[in-house]
Amino acid sequence: MEIYNNLETKASKEFKDLLNSQLSKSKNLAEGKIIEGKITKITEKFVFLFIEGLKSEPVIDVNELKTMGLSDQINLGNKISVLLERIEDKNGEVVVSASKALKIKGWDKLVEAYEKNTPIMGKITSKCKGGVIVEHIDTGSLMFCPGSQISDKPLKDISHLMNEPQKFALIKLDKIRGNACVSRRQIISSNKKEDKAKIIEKYKVGDVIKNAIVKGYSSFGCFFDVNSELDVLVHLQEISYSRVNHPEEIFNIGEKHDLLVISVDKEKQQVGCSIKQLSPDPFEHISNYELNKIYKVKVVKIMDFGAFCELEPGLTTLLHSSELSWTKKNPSAKKFFKVGDEISCVITEIDKEKRRVSISHRLTEKNPFTLLEEKYPVDTIVDGTITSINDYAIYVKIDGFEIDGFLHANDLTYNKKSEEELKKYKKDQKIKVKILEIKPDQQKVRVGLKQTEQDPFDWFKDKKVNDAITVKVLETDNKGLLVIPEGSKIEIHIKKSQIAINASDARPNRFIKGDRIDAAIQELDIKKRKASLSIKLLEELQNKEAVSKFSSPLSGKNLPFSSLSDKLDKKDKKKE
């Protein structure tokens, strides 16, 4: 107590100095600051640090230091930089972090590099979802590089890039979250841009580039590789003087072609080239060709929709698949000829404005449908072979021609059960058919089988409505009678309501199979092949005839007591 009473004593002065020393040290121990700690103890799991001014020794996980690459620094007496997170937590312990300290130190350098837009050195240490983890070589800070920023072209394998020191560009920093995003692609593109600028300086308008290699296609042109140092685009309009829908119609990957430089844009670092301008415009010679005349053309490329043919070098036209054959449906040019073949074609159209020439291979031969019409006019019966059958028709190849006639199921038989009749026929079966219709312009032929025989309905040609005919009963049911007129092959159904005048007599069971009965023609349409019969109508007609006959003035006088009423009237008058 005497120390405090006399502050001038030696003991008081020592205590005062010690207290001031501790107070000054504690002022530097603010939370959030980076401080140094001395390793005093090492266990299997933890490293203990002595930090002057703290009442207890903070602890760091050994794995944290090893992850940071500080395994070689885990020795007694070594000093380690740590971030003071808590001077005292709820348990009264000091909380520090070596990794966070390293991150903060590195962050300052990253901010400086980002602000100055200078590349940083890093190495890819591992893969992660959406990209890779990059370690900053100077500070050990971990950064994220998206997959799209690894290279300027897709890479299936990046094993050659792992753990290799290389330059990265900082493209995003989030100080609050402490996240950094980098790009390797930006560095590559920047280098290429500088190199490309030097390469473009070599080229000028009018230069001819030899042996450029076809690299790829697009809907607007074709890309060429020039001397393995420059990619150039030949626009669709600069490929050929002829119309080109897509570059793949003309080129194959890997082909070599000469190019003419027609533009150089140093700002955009683009070189425009042309192929067609290396040769004179062949369309200037189009006046040498005439419509509807046969010319020899060379097949230069075969496609699914036809073939590209050359009238002369540089003057290419499309031979569409529809113009290959008169008789083949959806033919493939591959089955007709191959690249390099010289074939005959007819020029069908010349459009100078659109710079388009249309040709036809089939027109070099006479229309076989016209020849068929000349040899076999309509109503001619011909031999044929069934080529195919579907649910509603048969196709018959006419002998002597590569032409299939269309035979509808309705034209197989006069019987209404045409679907059942269709099942009787098979592919490759020989049959006779009648030519019903030929349309040379549409390449269509319609044939019929039933028309090769006389139409059973012709039996009605000399008949008319109300005529009485004799029929034979084939079947009876609750709905009526199925009958066939004598001398005919036409089956007709008589409705129940048409069996008798009296409803009580209109009973189908009055008749049995084989009965011969008379009926009247109720309806008749020869063109539509429609007829209906009625027993009731015949009775009505017969009654009408009888009434008409016996109600005439003369007929009544021949009947007994025909004048009895007259005599009685006269007798009564006399009595009066």
C-alpha positions as CSV (number, residue, x, y, z in Angstrom):
1,M,0.0,0.0,0.0
2,E,3.0,2.2,0.5
3,I,3.7,2.1,-3.2
4,Y,0.5,3.9,-4.0
5,N,1.0,6.4,-1.2
6,N,4.4,7.4,-2.5
7,L,4.6,7.2,-6.4
8,E,8.1,8.6,-6.4
9,T,9.6,5.4,-5.0
10,K,11.6,3.0,-7.1
11,A,9.0,0.2,-6.8
12,S,6.2,2.6,-7.8
13,K,8.1,3.7,-10.9
14,E,8.7,0.0,-12.0
15,F,5.0,-0.8,-11.6
16,K,4.1,2.3,-13.5
17,D,6.4,1.4,-16.4
18,L,5.1,-2.2,-16.5
19,L,1.4,-1.0,-16.5
20,N,2.1,1.4,-19.3
21,S,3.8,-1.2,-21.4
22,Q,0.9,-3.6,-21.1
23,L,-1.6,-0.9,-21.9
24,S,0.3,0.1,-25.0
25,K,0.5,-3.5,-26.2
26,S,-3.2,-4.1,-25.6
27,K,-4.0,-1.0,-27.7
28,N,-2.4,-2.8,-30.8
29,L,-4.5,-5.9,-30.2
30,A,-7.7,-4.8,-31.8
31,E,-10.1,-7.4,-33.4
32,G,-9.7,-7.5,-37.1
33,K,-6.0,-6.8,-37.1
34,I,-3.3,-9.0,-38.5
35,I,-0.7,-9.8,-35.8
36,E,2.2,-12.2,-35.3
37,G,2.3,-15.1,-32.9
38,K,5.2,-17.2,-31.7
39,I,4.8,-21.0,-31.7
40,T,5.2,-22.2,-28.2
41,K,3.7,-25.7,-28.3
42,I,2.9,-28.2,-31.0
43,T,0.5,-31.2,-30.6
44,E,-0.8,-33.7,-33.0
45,K,-3.8,-31.5,-33.9
46,F,-3.0,-28.0,-32.7
47,V,-0.3,-25.3,-32.7
48,F,-0.2,-22.9,-29.6
49,L,0.9,-19.3,-30.1
50,F,2.1,-16.7,-27.7
51,I,0.9,-13.2,-28.5
52,E,2.1,-10.5,-26.2
53,G,-0.7,-8.6,-24.6
54,L,-3.2,-11.5,-24.6
55,K,-4.2,-13.2,-21.4
56,S,-4.3,-16.7,-23.0
57,E,-2.5,-18.5,-25.8
58,P,-4.6,-18.8,-29.0
59,V,-4.8,-22.2,-30.8
60,I,-4.6,-22.9,-34.6
61,D,-5.5,-26.2,-36.3
62,V,-2.5,-28.0,-37.7
63,N,-4.5,-28.9,-40.9
64,E,-5.2,-25.2,-41.5
65,L,-1.5,-24.5,-41.8
66,K,-0.8,-27.6,-43.9
67,T,-3.6,-26.6,-46.3
68,M,-2.0,-23.2,-46.6
69,G,1.3,-24.8,-47.5
70,L,3.0,-23.9,-44.3
71,S,3.9,-27.3,-43.0
72,D,7.6,-26.5,-43.1
73,Q,7.0,-23.5,-40.8
74,I,5.4,-25.6,-38.0
75,N,8.4,-25.4,-35.7
76,L,8.9,-24.1,-32.1
77,G,9.9,-20.5,-32.0
78,N,8.7,-19.7,-35.6
79,K,6.4,-16.7,-36.0
80,I,3.1,-16.9,-37.9
81,S,0.8,-14.1,-39.1
82,V,-2.8,-14.5,-37.9
83,L,-6.0,-12.5,-38.0
84,L,-7.3,-11.6,-34.5
85,E,-11.0,-12.5,-34.8
86,R,-12.0,-12.5,-31.1
87,I,-10.0,-11.3,-28.1
88,E,-12.4,-13.3,-26.0
89,D,-15.3,-15.5,-27.2
90,K,-18.1,-16.8,-25.0
91,N,-15.8,-19.4,-23.6
92,G,-13.2,-16.8,-22.7
93,E,-10.8,-18.0,-25.4
94,V,-8.9,-16.0,-28.1
95,V,-9.9,-16.8,-31.7
96,V,-7.3,-16.3,-34.5
97,S,-7.0,-17.4,-38.2
98,A,-3.9,-17.9,-40.2
99,S,-5.8,-18.5,-43.5
100,K,-7.8,-15.3,-43.2
101,A,-4.7,-13.3,-42.5
102,L,-3.1,-14.6,-45.6
103,K,-6.2,-13.9,-47.6
104,I,-6.3,-10.3,-46.4
105,K,-2.6,-9.7,-47.1
106,G,-3.1,-11.2,-50.6
107,W,-6.3,-9.1,-51.2
108,D,-4.4,-5.9,-51.0
109,K,-2.2,-7.0,-53.8
110,L,-5.1,-8.2,-55.9
111,V,-6.9,-4.9,-55.5
112,E,-3.7,-3.1,-56.7
113,A,-3.5,-5.4,-59.7
114,Y,-7.2,-5.0,-60.5
115,E,-7.0,-1.2,-60.4
116,K,-3.9,-1.1,-62.6
117,N,-5.3,-3.8,-64.9
118,T,-2.1,-5.8,-64.7
119,P,-2.0,-9.6,-65.0
120,I,-1.2,-11.7,-62.0
121,M,0.6,-15.0,-61.8
122,G,-1.3,-18.0,-60.6
123,K,-1.7,-21.8,-61.0
124,I,-4.7,-24.0,-61.4
125,T,-4.8,-26.3,-58.3
126,S,-8.2,-28.1,-58.7
127,K,-11.4,-28.4,-60.5
128,C,-14.8,-27.3,-59.1
129,K,-18.3,-26.9,-60.3
130,G,-18.4,-24.5,-63.2
131,G,-14.7,-24.0,-63.5
132,V,-11.4,-24.3,-61.6
133,I,-9.6,-22.9,-58.5
134,V,-6.6,-20.7,-59.1
135,E,-4.0,-20.0,-56.4
136,H,-2.3,-16.6,-56.5
137,I,1.4,-17.5,-56.5
138,D,2.6,-14.4,-54.6
139,T,0.1,-14.6,-51.7
140,G,-1.5,-18.0,-51.9
141,S,-5.0,-16.4,-52.2
142,L,-7.6,-18.7,-53.9
143,M,-9.5,-17.4,-56.9
144,F,-12.2,-18.8,-59.2
145,C,-11.8,-19.1,-63.0
146,P,-15.1,-20.0,-64.8
147,G,-14.9,-22.9,-67.4
148,S,-15.6,-20.4,-70.2
149,Q,-12.6,-18.4,-69.2
150,I,-10.0,-21.1,-69.2
151,S,-9.3,-20.9,-72.9
152,D,-10.4,-19.3,-76.1
153,K,-11.5,-22.7,-77.4
154,P,-13.2,-25.7,-75.8
155,L,-10.9,-28.0,-73.9
156,K,-11.9,-31.5,-73.0
157,D,-8.7,-32.1,-71.1
158,I,-6.9,-29.4,-68.9
159,S,-4.4,-31.8,-67.2
160,H,-1.6,-30.0,-69.0
161,L,-2.6,-26.7,-67.3
162,M,-2.7,-28.0,-63.8
163,N,-0.2,-26.5,-61.3
164,E,1.6,-24.6,-64.1
165,P,2.4,-21.0,-63.3
166,Q,0.7,-18.8,-65.9
167,K,-0.8,-15.4,-66.3
168,F,-4.4,-14.5,-65.4
169,A,-6.5,-11.4,-65.7
170,L,-8.6,-10.2,-62.8
171,I,-12.1,-9.7,-64.1
172,K,-14.1,-9.3,-60.8
173,L,-13.4,-8.5,-57.2
174,D,-16.0,-8.7,-54.4
175,K,-14.4,-7.1,-51.3
176,I,-17.4,-7.7,-49.1
177,R,-17.5,-11.4,-49.8
178,G,-13.8,-11.6,-50.4
179,N,-14.2,-13.3,-53.8
180,A,-12.0,-12.9,-56.8
181,C,-12.7,-14.1,-60.4
182,V,-9.9,-14.5,-63.0
183,S,-9.7,-15.2,-66.7
184,R,-7.0,-17.1,-68.6
185,R,-8.9,-16.6,-71.9
186,Q,-8.6,-12.9,-71.7
187,I,-4.8,-13.1,-71.6
188,I,-4.8,-15.5,-74.6
189,S,-7.1,-13.3,-76.6
190,S,-5.1,-10.2,-75.8
191,N,-1.9,-11.9,-77.0
192,K,-3.6,-13.2,-80.1
193,K,-5.0,-9.8,-80.8
194,E,-1.5,-8.3,-80.7
195,D,-0.2,-11.1,-82.9
196,K,-3.2,-10.9,-85.3
197,A,-2.6,-7.2,-85.8
198,K,0.9,-7.9,-87.0
199,I,-0.4,-10.7,-89.2
200,I,-3.0,-8.5,-90.9
201,E,-0.4,-6.0,-91.8
202,K,0.9,-8.6,-94.3
203,Y,-2.2,-8.5,-96.4
204,K,-3.6,-5.9,-98.8
205,V,-6.5,-5.7,-101.2
206,G,-5.7,-7.5,-104.5
207,D,-3.4,-10.2,-102.9
208,V,-4.0,-13.8,-103.9
209,I,-3.8,-16.3,-101.1
210,K,-2.8,-19.7,-102.3
211,N,-4.1,-23.0,-100.9
212,A,-6.4,-21.8,-98.2
213,I,-8.0,-24.7,-96.4
214,V,-11.7,-25.1,-95.8
215,K,-12.2,-25.0,-92.0
216,G,-15.9,-24.7,-91.4
217,Y,-19.3,-23.6,-92.7
218,S,-22.0,-21.2,-91.6
219,S,-25.3,-20.1,-93.2
220,F,-23.6,-16.9,-94.4
221,G,-20.3,-18.2,-95.7
222,C,-17.3,-20.5,-95.5
223,F,-14.3,-20.2,-93.2
224,F,-10.8,-20.8,-94.5
225,D,-7.5,-21.3,-92.6
226,V,-4.7,-19.2,-94.1
227,N,-1.2,-20.4,-93.5
228,S,-2.2,-21.6,-90.0
229,E,-2.1,-18.1,-88.8
230,L,-5.4,-16.4,-89.9
231,D,-9.0,-17.4,-90.3
232,V,-10.9,-15.6,-93.1
233,L,-14.5,-15.6,-94.2
234,V,-15.7,-15.9,-97.8
235,H,-19.2,-14.6,-97.8
236,L,-21.9,-16.7,-99.5
237,Q,-22.2,-14.1,-102.2
238,E,-18.5,-14.3,-102.9
239,I,-18.3,-18.1,-103.3
240,S,-19.7,-18.5,-106.8
241,Y,-21.3,-16.5,-109.6
242,S,-24.1,-19.1,-109.4
243,R,-26.6,-19.2,-106.7
244,V,-25.4,-21.1,-103.5
245,N,-27.8,-21.9,-100.7
246,H,-25.2,-23.2,-98.3
247,P,-21.4,-23.6,-98.6
248,E,-21.6,-27.3,-98.0
249,E,-23.2,-27.5,-101.4
250,I,-19.8,-26.5,-102.9
251,F,-17.0,-27.3,-100.4
252,N,-15.8,-30.2,-98.3
253,I,-13.8,-29.7,-95.1
254,G,-10.1,-29.9,-95.8
255,E,-10.3,-28.8,-99.4
256,K,-7.7,-26.2,-100.7
257,H,-8.8,-23.1,-102.7
258,D,-7.2,-19.9,-103.8
259,L,-8.6,-16.7,-102.4
260,L,-8.6,-13.1,-103.5
261,V,-8.3,-10.4,-100.8
262,I,-11.1,-7.9,-101.4
263,S,-11.0,-6.0,-98.0
264,V,-8.8,-5.4,-95.0
265,D,-10.2,-3.9,-91.8
266,K,-7.4,-3.3,-89.3
267,E,-9.7,-2.0,-86.6
268,K,-11.9,-5.1,-86.6
269,Q,-8.8,-7.2,-87.6
270,Q,-10.7,-8.8,-90.4
271,V,-9.7,-9.8,-93.9
272,G,-12.4,-10.3,-96.5
273,C,-11.9,-12.7,-99.4
274,S,-13.6,-13.9,-102.6
275,I,-13.3,-17.0,-104.7
276,K,-15.6,-16.0,-107.6
277,Q,-13.6,-12.8,-108.4
278,L,-10.6,-14.9,-109.3
279,S,-12.3,-15.9,-112.6
280,P,-14.4,-14.0,-115.1
281,D,-18.1,-13.9,-114.7
282,P,-19.4,-16.9,-116.6
283,F,-22.9,-15.5,-116.7
284,E,-21.6,-13.1,-119.3
285,H,-21.7,-16.1,-121.7
286,I,-25.3,-17.1,-120.8
287,S,-26.4,-15.7,-124.2
288,N,-24.6,-18.7,-125.8
289,Y,-27.3,-21.0,-124.3
290,E,-30.9,-21.5,-125.5
291,L,-34.0,-22.7,-123.8
292,N,-35.4,-26.2,-124.4
293,K,-32.1,-27.3,-126.0
294,I,-30.1,-30.3,-124.9
295,Y,-26.6,-29.6,-123.5
296,K,-23.9,-31.8,-121.9
297,V,-23.2,-30.9,-118.3
298,K,-20.8,-32.2,-115.7
299,V,-21.9,-33.4,-112.3
300,V,-19.7,-31.7,-109.6
301,K,-21.6,-32.4,-106.4
302,I,-24.4,-34.7,-105.4
303,M,-26.9,-33.8,-102.6
304,D,-30.0,-35.4,-101.1
305,F,-32.2,-33.0,-103.1
306,G,-30.4,-33.3,-106.5
307,A,-27.1,-32.6,-108.1
308,F,-25.1,-29.5,-108.9
309,C,-23.9,-29.5,-112.5
310,E,-21.5,-27.4,-114.4
311,L,-22.5,-25.9,-117.8
312,E,-19.0,-24.5,-118.1
313,P,-16.3,-23.8,-115.4
314,G,-17.8,-21.4,-112.9
315,L,-21.4,-21.7,-114.2
316,T,-23.0,-24.1,-111.9
317,T,-26.7,-24.9,-111.8
318,L,-28.9,-27.3,-109.7
319,L,-30.5,-30.3,-111.2
320,H,-33.4,-30.9,-108.8
321,S,-34.4,-34.5,-107.9
322,S,-37.9,-33.8,-109.4
323,E,-36.2,-33.3,-112.8
324,L,-34.3,-36.6,-112.8
325,S,-37.0,-39.0,-113.9
326,W,-40.5,-39.1,-115.4
327,T,-41.6,-42.2,-113.4
328,K,-39.5,-42.4,-110.2
329,K,-41.0,-40.8,-107.2
330,N,-38.5,-38.9,-104.9
331,P,-35.5,-40.3,-106.7
332,S,-32.0,-40.0,-105.4
333,A,-29.3,-38.5,-107.7
334,K,-26.8,-41.0,-106.2
335,K,-28.7,-43.9,-108.0
336,F,-28.5,-42.1,-111.3
337,F,-24.9,-40.9,-111.6
338,K,-21.7,-40.0,-109.7
339,V,-19.5,-36.9,-109.5
340,G,-17.6,-36.4,-112.7
341,D,-20.2,-37.9,-115.0
342,E,-21.2,-36.0,-118.1
343,I,-24.9,-36.1,-118.6
344,S,-27.5,-34.6,-121.0
345,C,-29.9,-31.9,-119.7
346,V,-32.4,-29.5,-121.1
347,I,-32.2,-25.8,-120.1
348,T,-35.7,-25.0,-118.9
349,E,-35.2,-21.5,-117.5
350,I,-32.7,-18.6,-117.6
351,D,-33.2,-15.8,-115.1
352,K,-30.6,-13.1,-115.7
353,E,-31.7,-10.9,-112.8
354,K,-31.5,-13.7,-110.3
355,R,-28.5,-15.2,-112.1
356,R,-30.2,-18.6,-112.1
357,V,-30.3,-21.4,-114.7
358,S,-32.7,-24.3,-114.3
359,I,-32.1,-27.7,-116.1
360,S,-33.9,-31.0,-116.5
361,H,-32.6,-34.5,-117.2
362,R,-36.0,-36.2,-117.7
363,L,-36.9,-33.8,-120.6
364,T,-34.1,-35.3,-122.7
365,E,-36.6,-38.2,-123.2
366,K,-40.1,-38.1,-124.4
367,N,-42.8,-38.2,-121.7
368,P,-43.5,-42.0,-121.3
369,F,-47.1,-41.1,-120.2
370,T,-47.6,-39.5,-123.6
371,L,-46.2,-42.6,-125.3
372,L,-48.5,-44.7,-123.1
373,E,-51.5,-42.6,-124.2
374,E,-50.5,-43.0,-127.8
375,K,-50.1,-46.8,-127.6
376,Y,-52.9,-47.5,-125.1
377,P,-55.7,-44.9,-125.4
378,V,-58.4,-44.7,-122.7
379,D,-60.6,-47.8,-122.5
380,T,-57.8,-50.1,-123.7
381,I,-57.4,-53.3,-121.8
382,V,-53.7,-54.0,-121.0
383,D,-51.6,-56.5,-119.0
384,G,-49.9,-55.5,-115.8
385,T,-48.1,-56.7,-112.7
386,I,-49.0,-55.7,-109.1
387,T,-46.1,-53.8,-107.6
388,S,-47.6,-52.7,-104.3
389,I,-50.8,-52.8,-102.2
390,N,-52.1,-50.5,-99.5
391,D,-55.4,-50.3,-97.6
392,Y,-57.3,-48.6,-100.3
393,A,-55.5,-49.2,-103.7
394,I,-53.3,-51.4,-105.8
395,Y,-50.4,-50.2,-108.0
396,V,-50.1,-52.0,-111.3
397,K,-47.0,-51.7,-113.5
398,I,-48.1,-51.7,-117.1
399,D,-46.3,-54.2,-119.4
400,G,-43.8,-52.4,-121.7
401,F,-43.6,-49.3,-119.5
402,E,-42.0,-48.2,-116.3
403,I,-45.3,-46.7,-115.2
404,D,-47.5,-47.7,-112.3
405,G,-51.2,-47.4,-112.8
406,F,-53.4,-46.5,-109.8
407,L,-56.2,-49.0,-109.2
408,H,-58.6,-47.9,-106.5
409,A,-60.4,-50.5,-104.4
410,N,-63.7,-49.3,-105.7
411,D,-62.6,-50.2,-109.2
412,L,-61.8,-53.8,-108.3
413,T,-65.4,-55.2,-108.4
414,Y,-68.9,-54.1,-109.0
415,N,-69.7,-55.7,-105.7
416,K,-69.9,-53.2,-102.9
417,K,-67.6,-55.3,-100.7
418,S,-64.4,-53.8,-102.3
419,E,-62.3,-54.1,-99.0
420,E,-62.8,-57.9,-99.0
421,E,-62.0,-58.0,-102.7
422,L,-58.7,-56.2,-102.1
423,K,-57.5,-59.0,-99.9
424,K,-57.6,-61.5,-102.8
425,Y,-54.6,-59.9,-104.6
426,K,-50.9,-60.2,-103.9
427,K,-47.7,-58.4,-105.0
428,D,-46.2,-59.6,-108.4
429,Q,-49.6,-61.0,-109.4
430,K,-50.4,-60.7,-113.1
431,I,-53.7,-59.0,-113.9
432,K,-55.6,-57.3,-116.8
433,V,-56.8,-53.8,-116.3
434,K,-58.5,-51.1,-118.4
435,I,-57.0,-47.7,-118.9
436,L,-59.5,-45.3,-117.3
437,E,-57.5,-42.0,-117.3
438,I,-54.1,-40.7,-118.4
439,K,-52.7,-37.3,-117.3
440,P,-49.2,-36.9,-119.0
441,D,-48.7,-33.4,-117.4
442,Q,-49.2,-34.8,-113.9
443,Q,-47.6,-38.2,-114.6
444,K,-50.7,-40.1,-113.5
445,V,-52.6,-43.1,-114.8
446,R,-55.8,-44.5,-113.4
447,V,-56.8,-48.1,-114.2
448,G,-59.7,-50.3,-113.4
449,L,-60.3,-54.1,-113.1
450,K,-64.0,-54.3,-112.9
451,Q,-64.2,-52.3,-116.1
452,T,-62.7,-55.2,-118.0
453,E,-66.1,-57.0,-117.6
454,Q,-69.6,-55.9,-118.5
455,D,-71.3,-54.0,-115.8
456,P,-74.1,-56.1,-114.3
457,F,-76.1,-52.9,-113.9
458,D,-76.4,-52.7,-117.8
459,W,-79.3,-55.1,-117.2
460,F,-81.3,-52.1,-116.2
461,K,-80.5,-50.0,-119.3
462,D,-83.8,-51.0,-121.1
463,K,-85.8,-50.7,-117.9
464,K,-87.6,-47.7,-116.4
465,V,-89.4,-46.7,-113.2
466,N,-92.7,-48.6,-112.5
467,D,-91.7,-51.5,-114.7
468,A,-92.7,-54.9,-113.3
469,I,-89.9,-57.5,-113.0
470,T,-89.6,-61.0,-111.5
471,V,-87.1,-61.5,-108.7
472,K,-85.8,-64.4,-106.7
473,V,-85.6,-64.3,-102.9
474,L,-82.0,-64.8,-101.6
475,E,-82.4,-64.0,-97.9
476,T,-85.0,-62.7,-95.5
477,D,-84.6,-60.8,-92.2
478,N,-86.6,-58.5,-90.0
479,K,-85.6,-55.5,-92.2
480,G,-86.8,-57.0,-95.5
481,L,-85.9,-59.2,-98.4
482,L,-82.6,-59.6,-100.3
483,V,-83.5,-60.4,-104.0
484,I,-81.9,-60.8,-107.4
485,P,-83.7,-60.0,-110.6
486,E,-84.0,-62.9,-113.0
487,G,-81.3,-62.7,-115.6
488,S,-79.2,-60.3,-113.5
489,K,-76.3,-60.4,-111.1
490,I,-77.4,-57.3,-109.1
491,E,-78.5,-58.0,-105.5
492,I,-81.1,-55.6,-104.3
493,H,-82.7,-55.2,-100.9
494,I,-86.5,-54.6,-100.6
495,K,-87.4,-52.8,-97.4
496,K,-90.0,-54.2,-95.1
497,S,-92.2,-51.2,-95.7
498,Q,-92.3,-52.0,-99.4
499,I,-93.5,-55.6,-99.1
500,A,-97.3,-55.0,-99.1
501,I,-99.9,-52.2,-99.0
502,N,-101.4,-53.5,-95.8
503,A,-99.1,-53.2,-92.8
504,S,-100.3,-56.6,-91.5
505,D,-99.1,-58.2,-94.7
506,A,-95.7,-56.5,-94.8
507,R,-94.0,-59.4,-93.1
508,P,-90.7,-60.7,-94.5
509,N,-91.4,-64.2,-93.1
510,R,-94.2,-64.6,-95.6
511,F,-91.4,-65.5,-98.0
512,I,-88.7,-68.1,-98.1
513,K,-85.5,-68.5,-99.9
514,G,-86.1,-69.4,-103.6
515,D,-89.5,-67.8,-103.9
516,R,-90.2,-66.0,-107.2
517,I,-92.2,-62.8,-106.8
518,D,-93.0,-59.8,-108.8
519,A,-92.0,-56.3,-107.9
520,A,-92.0,-52.8,-109.5
521,I,-88.9,-50.6,-110.1
522,Q,-89.3,-47.8,-107.6
523,E,-86.1,-45.8,-108.3
524,L,-83.5,-46.1,-111.1
525,D,-80.3,-44.0,-111.8
526,I,-78.1,-45.6,-114.4
527,K,-75.2,-43.1,-113.9
528,K,-75.1,-43.6,-110.2
529,R,-75.8,-47.4,-110.5
530,K,-78.7,-47.1,-108.1
531,A,-82.0,-49.0,-108.2
532,S,-84.7,-49.9,-105.6
533,L,-87.7,-52.3,-105.9
534,S,-91.1,-52.4,-104.3
535,I,-93.8,-55.1,-104.1
536,K,-96.1,-52.5,-102.5
537,L,-95.7,-50.2,-105.5
538,L,-96.6,-53.0,-107.9
539,E,-99.8,-53.7,-106.0
540,E,-100.7,-50.0,-106.0
541,L,-100.1,-49.8,-109.8
542,Q,-102.2,-53.0,-110.4
543,N,-105.1,-51.6,-108.2
544,K,-105.0,-48.3,-110.0
545,E,-105.1,-50.1,-113.3
546,A,-108.1,-52.2,-112.3
547,V,-110.0,-49.2,-110.9
548,S,-109.3,-47.3,-114.1
549,K,-110.5,-50.2,-116.3
550,F,-113.7,-50.9,-114.5
551,S,-114.8,-47.3,-113.8
552,S,-115.1,-46.4,-117.6
553,P,-118.7,-45.7,-119.0
554,L,-118.8,-48.7,-121.2
555,S,-117.4,-51.2,-118.8
556,G,-120.3,-50.7,-116.3
557,K,-123.0,-51.8,-118.8
558,N,-121.7,-55.3,-119.2
559,L,-121.9,-55.9,-115.5
560,P,-125.0,-57.6,-113.9
561,F,-127.5,-55.2,-112.5
562,S,-125.7,-52.3,-114.0
563,S,-129.0,-50.4,-114.7
564,L,-131.0,-51.7,-111.7
565,S,-130.9,-48.4,-109.9
566,D,-132.1,-46.6,-113.0
567,K,-135.1,-48.9,-113.4
568,L,-136.0,-48.6,-109.7
569,D,-136.0,-44.8,-110.0
570,K,-138.2,-44.9,-113.0
571,K,-140.7,-47.3,-111.2
572,D,-140.9,-45.0,-108.3
573,K,-141.7,-42.0,-110.5
574,K,-144.6,-43.9,-112.1
575,K,-146.2,-44.7,-108.7
576,E,-146.2,-41.1,-107.9
